[in-house]
C-alpha cells in the first residue's frame, strides 16, 4: 500500500516516506480496533518508531486518522480522474469500481466503518463532510462522463450518487455487526449497474 513515488513522479523524501509508512500501518490498527481504542503507543509498536519520532509527524491519533482518510479519498478520486483523462470507457471504470466495492463489502474486518463513526462522534473536525463532498464529486464526474459518452442513462445524478455512497457505507457498517451474504453485496452493485447502464453483469 505504501506509495513509492509522489503523484508528480518525483521520489518521496525520507520524511515523506516515513509519514506514508505510518499512515499505511495505522490503517489496519483503526480497522481492527476502531478509533477510540487506538493510542499513539499502539502506532509506535506497529511502526517500530519512538514516540518522539512519531510525534514529529502527527500530534495525535485524530490527526493521524484524518491523514488516513485523506489518503484513501485522494487516491480513489485520482484513479477516476486519470482513467477519464485517458478516455477509458465509463462502463469499464464503473465495473472496476463496483468490483472493488463488492470486495470491500465482503471483508468487513478491513473496513474503517466503526472507526469513522467513533471519530465523527468524538471530534469537532469537519473532515468527514469534506471527504463526503469529494466522494460525491468523484462519482458525479464519472456519471457525467458516462452520460456524455452515451454509455450511461440520463439518470438523476444526485439521486444515484446518494444510492452509491450510502448503500455501500451502510452495508460496510452493518457487515461489522451482523453476518451478511455475498449475494446481498452483489444486489447493491447490480442495482447501481442497472440504474446507470440498464444492464446486468
N, C-alpha and C positions, 0 to 999 in steps of 0.2 A: 504493500500500500504506500510505502514511502516514495515520494516524488523525487526522482533523480535530478531533474532539471526544472528550472523556473519556466513559467509559461512562455516567456520570450525566447527561450532556448539557451540562456546562459546558465552556467553551473551555479548551484547553490553555494553560498559561503558556508564555512564550518558552523557558524552560529545559526544560520537558516536551516541547515540540515539537522542540527541538534533539535531545533524547535519543531521541525517536521516529525522527527522521531518521537518526540514527547507526545505530540498530538496523535500520531498513529497508535502508540502503545496505550494511550489513555482511552481510546475508543472502546476497546474491549473491557476495560475497567467499568466504564459508565454503562455499557450494555449489560454487563453481568450484575453489577451492584446498584444500579440506579445512580442518581445524582447525590442524594443525601448521605449515602454511606461511603462515598469515595473521599479520601483525605489526601493531602499532599504527600504524606508519608507513604501511602499506597503507591502513588506515582513514582516516588523515589525508588521504591522497591522494584517496580516493573521495568524502570528505565536504567537502574543502576547508578543514578545520579545522586549527588549530595544535595542537601536541602538548599544550600547557598546557590549551587548551580541551577537548580530547578527554579528558584525564586528570581533568578536573573532573567528568566524568560516569561514567567507567569506569576502574578501576585497571589493567586489562589485558585481553587477549583472552579469558581464561577467564570473567571477569565479564560481558564483552560477549556471549559466546556463550550464557551462561546466560540473559541478558536476551532474546536472540533466541528461544530455546526457550520461555521463559515466555510471551512474547507470542503465539507460534503456538498453544500449548496453550490459553491463556486465551481466545483468540478463537474457537477451534474449540468449546470447551466452552460458551462464552457463546451461540454461534449455536444449538446444540442446545437449550439451556435456554429461549431466547427463543421458539423455534418450538414447544416443548412448552407453554409458558405461553400461547401464542396458540391452543393446541389444533389446530394444523395436523396433518393425518393422519400417523401414524407412517410409513406406506408412502411418503408424499411426501418426508418428511425423509430416509428411508433412500435413496430414489432420488437425491436431491441429493448425499448423502454418497458413495454408490457412484460416481456420475458424477465427482465431484471426485477420488476415489481413483484411478479409472481414468486420468483425465487426468494426474494426478501421476506415476503409474507409467510413462506414455508419455514423460515428459520427465525422464529421469534426471539431466541436467545441472543441473536446478533443485533437485535433491534434496540434503538435508543428511546423507544416509546415511553417507558417508565421514567427514565432519566429526564426526558423532555417535560413530562407532566410535573415532576418534582421541582425541576429548575424553574419553570414558569410560576409555580406556587410559592417558591421561596425567595425569588428575586424580583426587583423592580425593573429589570432590564427589558428593553423593547426589542431585543434581538429576535424574539420569536415572530413578532409581527413583521420585522424586516425580512426575515428568511421566508416567511409565508408569501410576502409580496413578490420576492424573487422567484419563488417556485411557480406562483400564478403566472408571472410574465413569461417565464420559460415555456410553460405549456401553451400559453396563448400564442406565442411566437410560432411554435411548431404547428398549431392548428391553423393559424392564418396562412402559413406557408403551404400546408396541405390543401387548403381550400383554393388558394391561388393557383396551384398546380392541377386542380381538378381531381385530386386523389381523395379528398375528404368531402363529406357532405356539408351543405350550408347549415351548420348547427348553431345553436345559441352558445357562443364561446364561453361566456361567464358560467353558464349552467353546467356545461360538460367539464370545465376545469374544476368546479366545486365537486362534482362526482368523482373525478380522478383523484384529487388530493385527499378528500375526506373519507372516501370509502377505503382507500389504501391505508391511510393512517389509522382509521378505525379498526380495520382488520388486524393491523400490526399490534395495536394496543390489546385488543380482545384475545388475540392468539397467545399473549403472555399470561392470560388469566384462565381461559378455557381451551380445551382441545378442539382444533378446527381441522377439517379435512381439506386435502388439496383441491377437491372439486369446488369448494367454497371460494378459494382464491381464484380458481380458473373462471368461475362465473363472473367475478368482478372484472377481470381483464377482458373476458368475452363481451361483456356489456359495453365496456369502453370502446372496444374494436367495432362492434355493431353500430354504435352511435356515430362513430366517425367515418367508417368505411362502408357500412351496410352489409358487410360480410362477416364470416366466421373464420376461425383459424383453420 
